[in-house]
Each structure stands twice: as structure tokens, then as C-alpha cells.
């Protein structure tokens, strides 16, 4: 039985996220020119994003600060909104969902991921480490957290996955609700910014084997230096034109840019404490793009 496939984005509040989303959608369309996969964009700035993505058939769902407040459910944990967004999407539509962070760049087709999701497997971006290797969540090791009728034991075998990509069938949406509640309890115990990542990892791995998505999707979460360059490139004259954006996505590759940062860090590894003392950080060279 054929099911609908949905690629979901969430971007609000921060203008850098809108620009990253635009860049990500164009990288996706480079490998998926047909409309077999429907795009859903949750945003508080439909007009800005639509101006750049006017060539594509996209479903926009307008949200506002009240929506964000409701999704955070009394917490100040902004990344919790990712889970809430996916819960909302799976309640509106039926099929297979792939929510990707805005700072993602497609390097391949992702049909295989949707096939896995349709087979009721779960997708996250990439395995990072086991809980006993995490300095962030070291204090949670050995704890048992109760959510409804389920006990989640956090052991040295607990896997932590990057949640820059979350893939799930609407038939398994109950797991998102479970992860949402677990996220609250983890955040109460350890107020770190990736509580949603651990919650999703814990709930998903107990249910099923997790499939990684990094063969097709590059998540450049550790390249914030790209944001001012992307802003500059997207505010040039003619930057909203389809041809300009098509050429831009072929010319600018975050994989290469992140490698530059890694090389810089490698060359300066012994000087790093001194550089931090004088507030000297890696900076991208201006990207030379002449469409």
C-alpha cells in the first residue's frame, strides 16, 4: 500500500533558521526534483521563506510565539518544540515523516529512509556515543525514569543519537508522546540543551532498531560560522531567484566548510587555550560566489 512521505521543517524566531531552511530545501530538491515527497514547513515567517521557495509546492503551517509557548509546556526548553511539531504533523497527516533541522544539507536521495520508516523502523541522524561516554549526561547513568507504565533504565548500553533528523511513521506517533514526557523528566534532572535528543534515543531504541540518516543528510550543527555568510549570500540582489539558488546550492558545500574548521582546530590544537583567552575563534573566509 502506497503511503504519503513528508519532509518536515520547523523554523521560528531566529532569522538564521529561515536562511538555513531555504538552503536545506534547495539541497533536498537537487536530489528530489519530483514531488514524491511532500514538504511541510512550520514557521512564524511564511512570507519570507515563501519568497525564496516560490518554485516549490510546499505546505506552510503558520505558528506564533503562543504556539511555541504551548509546545514548551511551561518549560524554557526550546528544543522540546521539535517533538511537539512532529506530534502535530502526525496528527494532521497520515504517512511517513522525516523532520530535519534547518542546518541540514542533503548529499544524496533519501527514498531509502522513507522505505525504512514505512516498514515501521525509526530514523535518527547518527549514533554519537553510549551514555557512559557522555560528559553531559554522566549524572544520569544508573537512573531509572518512569513514564506512564514504562520504566526507562539509563545504563552504559544506552545509546545517544543525534536528533538533527527524526524519522517516524504516523502509526508510531504514540512514541513521540512518550518521548515528550520523558524529555520533561530528563530536563528536570539535567537541564542541558539536548534533553530531547536523549529522550528520543531512549524511547526509540527500546522499541526498535534505529536507522541512521547520515549517508544522505549532513547535519552541520557545529558550523554556526556559516550563518553570517549565508545571510550575506541570501540578501544579495536577485537572491530570491530560482536560478541563483540552484547555482548557490551547487557552489557552497557545508561539508567542505566544516572540514576547513576542523583543519583549523587541528593546526591550532596546542594553542587553543591561548586563543580562547584572547577570544580568537575560527572564522570562515568570505565565500566567493559569482552567479
MARMARZA-530554 format. One record per residue (C-alpha): z, x negated, y; residue in three letters. Coordinates in steps of 0.5 Angstrom, whole numbers, plus 500, padded with zeros to 3 digits. Last residue first. Layout:
MARMARZA-530554
ZXYala;...
This chain:
MARMARZA-530554
479447567unk;482441570unk;489440566unk;493433568unk;500435566unk;505432570unk;509427567unk;515430563unk;522428565unk;527425560unk;534424564unk;538420569unk;545422571unk;547416572unk;553416567unk;548419562unk;543413563unk;549409562unk;551413555unk;544413553unk;542405554unk;542404546unk;538410545unk;533408550unk;527407546unk;529412541unk;530417547unk;523416550unk;520417543unk;523423542unk;521426549unk;514424548unk;514427541unk;516434544unk;510433549unk;506432543unk;508438539unk;508442546unk;501442546unk;497443552unk;489443552unk;488448547unk;493453550unk;490451557unk;483453555unk;485460553unk;489461559unk;483459564unk;478463560unk;483469560unk;484469568unk;491469570unk;491462572unk;486463577unk;489459583unk;495456580unk;502459578unk;501459571unk;500451571unk;506450575unk;511454571unk;509451565unk;510444568unk;517447571unk;519449564unk;516443559unk;523440561unk;526445557unk;524441551unk;529442546unk;528450544unk;521447542unk;520452536unk;513451532unk;510456528unk;506456522unk;509451518unk;515452521unk;516459518unk;521458513unk;523463507unk;530465506unk;532467499unk;535474498unk;541478500unk;547473501unk;542468504unk;540474509unk;547475511unk;550468512unk;543466516unk;543472521unk;551471522unk;550463523unk;544464528unk;547470532unk;553465533unk;548460536unk;552460543unk;559458541unk;565462542unk;568461535unk;573466532unk;571472537unk;563469536unk;564469529unk;567477529unk;561479533unk;556476529unk;558479523unk;557486526unk;550484528unk;549481522unk;551488518unk;546492523unk;540487522unk;542487514unk;541495515unk;534494517unk;532492510unk;526497510unk;524495517unk;522489513unk;524482516unk;522476520unk;526472525unk;523466528unk;527462533unk;533463528unk;534456526unk;538456519unk;545455517unk;546455510unk;553456507unk;554451501unk;560448504unk;563454505unk;564461509unk;565466505unk;562473507unk;566479504unk;562486504unk;565493504unk;565493512unk;564486515unk;570482512unk;570474514unk;572469509unk;574462512unk;573456509unk;569452514unk;570456521unk;573450524unk;566446523unk;562451526unk;559446532unk;560440528unk;555442523unk;555438516unk;560443512unk;556449514unk;549446511unk;544444515unk;537446519unk;533450515unk;527453519unk;524459522unk;527465519unk;524469514unk;526474509unk;523477503unk;522484502unk;515483499unk;512486506unk;516480509unk;513475504unk;506478506unk;508478513unk;509470513unk;503469509unk;499472515unk;502467520unk;496463522unk;497456524unk;500452530unk;503458534unk;508455539unk;515458540unk;519458547unk;519465547unk;523466541unk;519470535unk;521476532unk;517478526unk;517485523unk;514488517unk;513496517unk;516502520unk;516503528unk;521506533unk;528504529unk;525497526unk;524495534unk;531497536unk;534493530unk;530487532unk;532488540unk;539488538unk;539482533unk;535478539unk;540481544unk;546477541unk;543471544unk;546474551unk;554473548unk;558476554unk;561481550unk;562489551unk;556491547unk;551486548unk;546491547unk;549496552unk;549490557unk;542488556unk;539496556unk;543496563unk;540490565unk;533493564unk;528494558unk;521496558unk;517497552unk;510494552unk;505495546unk;500490547unk;492490546unk;490484549unk;486482555unk;491484560unk;496478558unk;496475564unk;497481569unk;501484563unk;507479564unk;508480571unk;507488571unk;512488565unk;518485568unk;524487564unk;521486558unk;521488550unk;514486548unk;510489542unk;504485539unk;500488533unk;498484527unk;491486524unk;488486531unk;483480531unk;483474534unk;489471530unk;489464530unk;488462538unk;491469539unk;498466537unk;497460542unk;496466547unk;502470546unk;506463546unk;504461553unk;505468556unk;512468552unk;513462555unk;512464562unk;516470562unk;522466559unk;521461565unk;522467570unk;529469567unk;532476567unk;528478561unk;524476555unk;524479548unk;518478543unk;516482537unk;510481532unk;509487528unk;505488522unk;503495519unk;504496512unk;498497507unk;500500500unk;
